């Protein structure tokens, strides 16, 4: 029996970990002309980095659902802060009696649940966001701000300090290709 994740929903999203002042300080932008655009790019870039890295940067509540579980499932979008509720077939399960939890910020639920599994948990770095992820967001914002056209440049390559390289380092190893 294969374990298949079939739905993930997000709610109660917290504040952005990078604000306009951070981006403007990083970029030495002093005018207010593009403040609205930069603010929108902060959210957009953070979301893009979360997709690339497969993590939660802002704090949020996540509900993940599986059709069935045979042994172990890894909770998507770590950094997992706390597990709020675990249920199967409409019944709330009890940790250490009905299932085990493995890991710290990247957690797994261990058990067998033939009638499916629903796990509600909180995730995200929030105020504890590592500085390199904040810089990753700022670099993405500035790259997107500076390159607002779809120009293809031949023979280009990524520099070692690009934001994509930083983001991919946070990707859980089970999501690596």
Secondary structure, DSSP 8 states (H G I E B T S, - for coil): ----EEEEEEES----SS-HHHHHHHHT---STTHHHHHHHHHHHHHHHHHHHTB--S-EEEEEEES-EEEEEE-SSB-EEEEEEEEETTEE--BTTTBEEE-SSS-EEEEEETT-EEEEEEE--GGG--HHHHHHHHHHHHHHHH--S----TT----TT-HHHHHHTTS-GGG--
